[in-house]
Amino acid sequence: MDSAPLYRQLAGHYRQAIAAGTLLPGERMPSIRALMERHDVSLSTALQACREMEAQGLLEARPRSGYFVRPPAPQTTPIAEPSASLPDPAQYVGIHARISAIIARGRRYPDAVNLAGACAPPELYPVEALRQATGRALRRHPNLLGSAVEPDGHPALRAALARQALQARMTLAPEQIAITHGCTEALNLALRAVAGPGDVIAVESPTYYGLLQILESLGMRALEVPCSPQTGLSLEALELAAQTYDNIRAVVVVPNLQNPQGSIMPDANKARLVQWCEARGIALIEDDCFSTLADDDTPLAAAKAWDRSGNVIYCASLHKNLAPGMRLGWIAAGRWQARVEMLKFSQSRPNELLSQIAVAELMASGDVDRHLRRLRARLRHQRHWAAETIAALFPPGTRLSAPQGGMHLWVELPDRLSSEAVFEQALEAGVRVMPGVVFSNSSRFDHCLRINIGAPRSTALERAYRKLAGVVARLSPR
């Protein structure tokens, strides 16, 4: 007799049906009600069985439609692992002007289909729930907009974020959290707290172009450390960097769903990185904007979960996963918390209170967790379709990352085509992408593109991918 829980027995039955071809990719799974009746099981058992298969990548949930058999992963060539070579930090010159020029160029085409962004469209966010929560906040606090705000953030929001941090295995008191104007301000504050002009900061390569802009604006020098598309920052290359440069003041890392590659650092590597930085007196700044968008409903652990001395500064945002229009971020700066709070006060003063009250109410209600489950399922479906489309339409030699969550695909163009050339011609064709050249101070990623998968499939989106593939094909010498 099978001793496995009933929901796993049920999941195993349908896993065999999918493997045998009885249920084909794209077909609808029997409804929860049908499973209950057919197998004489409870609602809880039927739901657990479907969620088990969803976590295993066999099913995908579609809003208001039920579960469907997930198609097999697209046959794409993965991006190769990087070498451990290091660029000279003195190479860091003028990246802000280059990035600004590319962004300004893209904005001249407001009607282009935007595959360059970093968030989903409004319909995938709980806009109505936020609007209602905002209205209730104004009714309960009629003098709110005329009142002074609390210096480090609304206590209810800080408490809600502290509870949320438990899911990422962090133990934080609300007083250890300060609210910021998005993650960008949090990173600014973290860097200013631990380093000054001329200092060397180790960053992932490729890395988020906004970080390169911040470092340049602060007069700091970026030392690019190779980043694996599967496991994130190379700890071996970081060790080599420390042996080569003795003035590294901080390491900035995105362990979970790295931007732009989408890699997830194994927990063992996170623990090693935290210990390595602590032993050398090097601050570790963790940027975590995407981890709640991982495919698996089991939360990813933050690197700060292994912090025992306050040497890790954790920076996060609600911009990508909850409310792009609110620009709410937060920082838990460990032993630099007091300095960060004073820097925040001197730099920008406290955040406005209305959005904080609304988000705190939403988080306390449980609506945020339900929203995130829906958003993860939608993004997983959209990412799979986008990867499948790129694999089918782009020329041979195209390589593609295979992230387990997030909003981006990292595409390596065939024949080392110039991403700037693709960017320019795609704009003329009505499609906007983010060229790989902006994700490094060097030209090592000029043949790559970051493509946003936040928008649901549509005729316009399908047409945009065909146009983009056509541009790549025309530029390819094959």
Secondary structure as GFF3:
##gff-version 3
##sequence-region A 1 478
A	DSSP	alpha_helix	6	20	.	.	.	ID=ss1
A	DSSP	alpha_helix	32	39	.	.	.	ID=ss2
A	DSSP	alpha_helix	43	55	.	.	.	ID=ss3
A	DSSP	beta_strand	59	62	.	.	.	ID=ss4
A	DSSP	beta_strand	66	69	.	.	.	ID=ss5
A	DSSP	three_ten_helix	89	91	.	.	.	ID=ss6
A	DSSP	alpha_helix	95	107	.	.	.	ID=ss7
A	DSSP	beta_strand	113	114	.	.	.	ID=ss8
A	DSSP	three_ten_helix	122	124	.	.	.	ID=ss9
A	DSSP	alpha_helix	127	140	.	.	.	ID=ss10
A	DSSP	three_ten_helix	144	146	.	.	.	ID=ss11
A	DSSP	alpha_helix	155	165	.	.	.	ID=ss12
A	DSSP	three_ten_helix	166	168	.	.	.	ID=ss13
A	DSSP	three_ten_helix	174	176	.	.	.	ID=ss14
A	DSSP	beta_strand	178	181	.	.	.	ID=ss15
A	DSSP	alpha_helix	182	194	.	.	.	ID=ss16
A	DSSP	beta_strand	200	205	.	.	.	ID=ss17
A	DSSP	alpha_helix	209	217	.	.	.	ID=ss18
A	DSSP	beta_strand	221	228	.	.	.	ID=ss19
A	DSSP	beta_strand	232	233	.	.	.	ID=ss20
A	DSSP	alpha_helix	235	244	.	.	.	ID=ss21
A	DSSP	beta_strand	248	253	.	.	.	ID=ss22
A	DSSP	alpha_helix	267	280	.	.	.	ID=ss23
A	DSSP	beta_strand	283	288	.	.	.	ID=ss24
A	DSSP	three_ten_helix	291	293	.	.	.	ID=ss25
A	DSSP	three_ten_helix	303	306	.	.	.	ID=ss26
A	DSSP	beta_strand	312	317	.	.	.	ID=ss27
A	DSSP	beta_strand	328	332	.	.	.	ID=ss28
A	DSSP	three_ten_helix	334	336	.	.	.	ID=ss29
A	DSSP	alpha_helix	337	347	.	.	.	ID=ss30
A	DSSP	alpha_helix	354	365	.	.	.	ID=ss31
A	DSSP	alpha_helix	367	393	.	.	.	ID=ss32
A	DSSP	beta_strand	399	400	.	.	.	ID=ss33
A	DSSP	beta_strand	408	412	.	.	.	ID=ss34
A	DSSP	three_ten_helix	414	416	.	.	.	ID=ss35
A	DSSP	alpha_helix	419	428	.	.	.	ID=ss36
A	DSSP	beta_strand	431	432	.	.	.	ID=ss37
A	DSSP	beta_strand	434	435	.	.	.	ID=ss38
A	DSSP	three_ten_helix	436	439	.	.	.	ID=ss39
A	DSSP	beta_strand	448	452	.	.	.	ID=ss40
A	DSSP	alpha_helix	459	475	.	.	.	ID=ss41
###
